[in-house]
C-alpha cells in the first residue's frame, strides 16, 4: 500500500494533488483528523457525506478536496520526498544516473501544469 493510502503521504497528497496551500495545511490536517480522516480513502468517505461542508473546512478547501477526488487523482502515486542519501550518484564522466531523474522531473512538471490548468479553467 502506498503512502497516499496508509497516511504517510496524505499531507503531500493534500498539498500536491488537492492544492491545499502549505500555510493552511496544518489546520486542514487538524480539522480532518477530528473527523477521523487520515488517508485519501477516509476522505472519500467524508466527501460522500454532507459533513464535509460543516466540519470546519472553508468552502474553497472543501471544493478543492472534492475536485481532486472527482478527477480520480487520489489513485496517482505521490512520490516520496527527495532523499539525497538514497539518490543515485554519478561520477563526473557520465550523467546516466541522473537521466532518469530528469525525465521523471519533466513528467511530474507536465502533470502538475496540466492539473493546475484544469483547476484554473473551472
NORZI-V176471 format. One line per field, one symbol per residue. ss: DSSP state (@ for helix, = for strand, . for the rest). phi: phi as a letter, one per 40 degrees, with the letter a starting at -180 (. if undefined). psi: psi as a letter, one per 20 degrees, with the letter a starting at -180 (. if undefined). Layout:
ss->???
phi->???
psi->???
This chain:
ss->..@@@@...@@@@@@@.....@@@@@@@@@@@@@.....@@@@@@@@..@@@@.....@@@@@@@@@@@@..@@@....................@@@@@@@@@@@@@@@@@@@@@@@@@@.
phi->.cccbbgcbccccdccbcgccccbddcccccccccgbbaccccdccccbccdcbchcccccdcccccccccgccccccccdcbdcbccbacccabdcccccccccccccccccccccccccc
psi->prhhijhhjghhggghgikpqhhiggggggghhhjkoirhgghgghhiqihhijiiqrhggghgggggghijiiiqpoqqqpohhjqqrqriipjhhighhgggggggggggggghghghi.
